[in-house]
């Protein structure tokens, strides 16, 4: 059984920063990839960033240079540091393990005001 619990969302002004955390339980770190996705109202859920157990990262073009994904294997936690936030970053952010057909957290709302 895998559980993913996100925290750290909220309301921030454009240009501000937020840090999301995802605490994982279960045998998640026996496997490779953890990621963050986001879904804005009326839109599909898209990958924001993901990271392998070895630390290799992948980012959506829209967040490159602004967001940083990292993980702490000892704490079973994955992070998303979001800087220079824009109103278009507003969405529910979901932690994910093992891709779209894998496991999901409950989501955390990020709202960026202009």
C-alpha positions in Angstrom: 0.0 0.0 0.0 1.2 3.5 -0.9 0.1 6.7 0.7 1.2 10.2 -0.5 0.3 13.2 1.6 1.0 16.7 0.2 1.4 19.9 2.2 2.6 23.5 1.6 0.0 24.9 -0.8 -1.6 28.3 -0.3 -2.1 31.8 -1.7 0.8 33.8 -2.9 1.3 36.9 -5.0 2.9 36.8 -8.4 6.7 36.6 -8.1 6.5 34.9 -4.7 7.6 31.4 -3.7 6.1 28.3 -2.2 7.5 24.9 -1.2 5.4 21.8 -1.5 6.2 18.6 0.4 5.0 15.1 -0.1 5.4 12.5 2.6 5.3 9.0 1.2 4.7 5.8 3.1 5.0 2.3 1.8 7.7 0.8 -0.3 7.9 3.8 -2.6 11.6 4.2 -2.4 12.2 0.7 -3.6 11.2 2.2 -7.0 12.4 4.9 -9.1 10.2 7.9 -9.9 8.3 10.4 -7.9 6.7 13.4 -9.4 4.5 16.4 -9.2 1.5 17.1 -11.5 -0.9 19.9 -11.6 -4.5 20.4 -12.8 -6.1 23.8 -13.4 -9.9 24.1 -13.6 -11.1 22.8 -16.9 -7.7 21.5 -17.9 -6.0 18.1 -17.9 -3.6 17.0 -15.3 -0.1 17.6 -16.5 3.4 16.7 -15.3 5.3 19.5 -13.6 8.4 17.7 -12.6 9.7 14.3 -11.6 12.8 12.8 -10.1 14.4 9.4 -10.0 15.8 7.7 -6.9 19.2 8.6 -8.2 18.3 12.3 -8.5 17.8 12.7 -12.2 15.1 15.3 -12.9 12.7 16.2 -15.6 10.7 19.5 -15.9 7.9 20.8 -17.9 9.1 23.6 -20.2 6.8 26.1 -18.5 8.5 25.7 -15.1 12.1 25.2 -16.1 14.4 27.7 -14.2 11.7 28.5 -11.7 10.8 25.2 -10.0 13.1 22.7 -8.4 12.2 19.1 -7.5 14.2 17.3 -4.9 13.9 14.3 -2.6 15.1 13.0 0.7 15.2 9.3 0.6 15.9 9.1 4.4 12.7 11.0 5.1 10.6 9.5 2.3 9.8 12.9 1.2 9.8 14.7 -2.2 9.7 18.5 -2.5 8.8 21.1 -5.1 10.4 24.5 -4.6 8.4 27.0 -6.7 9.9 30.4 -7.3 8.9 33.4 -9.4 5.3 32.1 -9.4 2.9 33.3 -12.0 -0.9 33.4 -12.1 -0.9 30.6 -14.7 0.7 28.4 -12.1 -2.6 28.4 -10.2 -3.8 24.8 -9.9 -4.2 21.8 -7.6 -0.8 20.1 -7.3 -0.6 16.4 -6.9 2.2 14.2 -5.7 2.6 11.1 -7.8 4.4 7.8 -7.6 4.9 5.5 -10.6 3.3 7.7 -13.3 -0.3 8.4 -14.3 -1.4 4.8 -13.7 0.3 4.8 -10.3 -0.6 6.4 -6.9 -1.7 9.9 -6.2 -1.9 12.2 -3.2 -5.0 14.1 -2.3 -3.7 17.3 -3.9 -2.9 20.8 -2.5 -4.2 24.0 -3.9 -1.8 26.7 -5.1 -3.2 30.1 -6.0 -1.1 32.8 -7.4 -2.7 36.3 -7.5 -1.7 38.9 -10.0 
